Amino acid sequence: MSSMNNELKAGFGRTDVTPELGVRLGGYGVKERPAEEIIDRLNSTAMVLEQYGLTVAVINLDWICIEEEVVERIRRCVNQRTGIPEKNVSVCTTHSHSVPNTLNFWGWGEQENAYIESTNFRKFYQT
């Protein structure tokens, strides 16, 4: 292996995923808790690392939680667009209770599917 392959390469990206006011917030067992103001913007942040021929990606969403189906769709799209194997893509959330309800959970009200599909990274969900 050449010394070039031993170098750790890193790339980072961020996109704003802040919803419109009025979107239902998740958590606390309150079914109808609409967003009334924006104090901090919400982001989707990605980090890609490569070394020794192995490439991995970590994607963090400023969401309360994420459904496995959405994780699988993001992984599949990242693979299709970059060649990074799905098993090398980690998707996680910050778990804030002041963000849209992105989880189907009893007592939290309806999941905000319209928000999920309208995010700036909606291209990840296209199959």
C-alpha positions in Angstrom: 0.0 0.0 0.0 1.3 3.4 -0.8 1.6 6.1 1.8 -1.2 8.0 0.0 -3.7 5.3 1.0 -2.7 5.6 4.6 -3.7 9.2 4.9 -7.0 9.9 6.6 -9.3 12.0 4.4 -12.3 13.7 5.9 -15.1 15.7 4.4 -18.0 17.6 6.1 -21.2 19.1 5.0 -24.3 20.7 6.6 -27.7 21.7 5.3 -30.5 23.6 7.0 -33.6 21.4 7.7 -35.6 23.9 9.8 -39.3 23.5 9.3 -42.0 26.1 8.8 -43.7 27.4 11.9 -46.8 25.4 12.9 -45.2 21.9 12.4 -46.0 19.6 15.3 -43.2 19.1 17.7 -42.4 15.6 19.1 -42.0 14.4 22.7 -43.5 15.0 26.1 -46.6 13.0 25.1 -48.4 16.1 23.8 -50.3 15.4 20.6 -50.7 19.0 19.4 -47.7 21.1 20.2 -47.0 23.3 17.1 -43.8 25.2 16.6 -44.4 28.8 17.5 -41.0 30.4 17.0 -37.5 29.5 15.8 -34.7 30.0 18.3 -32.0 27.8 16.7 -31.9 26.4 13.1 -32.1 22.6 12.6 -29.4 21.0 10.5 -28.5 17.8 8.8 -24.7 17.3 9.2 -22.6 14.7 7.4 -19.0 13.5 7.9 -17.3 11.2 5.5 -14.0 9.5 6.4 -11.7 7.5 4.1 -8.5 5.5 4.9 -7.0 2.3 3.7 -9.6 2.1 1.0 -12.5 2.1 3.5 -15.0 4.9 3.3 -17.7 5.6 5.9 -20.3 8.3 6.4 -22.0 9.6 9.5 -25.2 11.6 9.1 -26.7 13.4 12.0 -30.2 15.0 11.9 -31.5 17.5 14.4 -34.6 15.4 15.0 -36.1 13.7 18.0 -35.8 10.1 16.5 -35.8 8.4 13.1 -37.7 5.5 11.8 -35.6 2.5 10.5 -37.3 2.8 7.1 -36.1 6.3 6.7 -32.6 5.3 7.8 -32.6 2.5 5.2 -33.8 4.9 2.4 -31.0 7.4 3.3 -28.4 4.6 3.3 -29.6 3.3 -0.1 -29.5 6.7 -1.7 -26.0 7.5 -0.3 -24.8 4.2 -1.7 -26.4 5.0 -5.1 -24.9 8.5 -5.3 -21.5 7.9 -3.8 -20.7 4.2 -3.8 -20.3 4.1 0.0 -21.7 0.7 1.1 -25.0 0.9 3.0 -23.4 -0.9 5.9 -20.8 1.9 6.2 -23.5 4.7 6.5 -24.5 5.6 10.1 -27.6 7.8 10.5 -28.4 9.3 13.9 -30.4 12.1 15.6 -29.6 14.6 18.3 -32.9 13.7 20.2 -34.3 17.1 21.0 -37.9 17.6 22.2 -38.1 21.0 20.3 -38.1 19.6 16.8 -40.7 18.1 14.5 -42.3 14.8 15.4 -40.4 12.4 13.1 -41.4 9.2 14.9 -44.6 7.1 15.0 -45.0 6.7 18.8 -48.2 6.2 20.8 -49.2 9.4 22.6 -47.2 11.8 20.4 -49.8 12.4 17.8 -49.2 12.1 14.0 -45.7 11.8 12.6 -44.8 14.8 10.5 -44.4 12.9 7.2 -44.8 16.1 5.1 -41.9 17.7 7.0 -39.7 14.5 6.5 -40.4 14.5 2.8 -39.9 18.3 2.4 -36.4 18.5 4.0 -33.5 19.9 2.1 -32.0 16.4 1.8 -35.2 14.9 0.4 -33.1 13.6 -2.5 -31.8 11.0 0.0 -35.3 9.5 0.0 -35.7 9.1 -3.7 -35.4 5.5 -4.8 
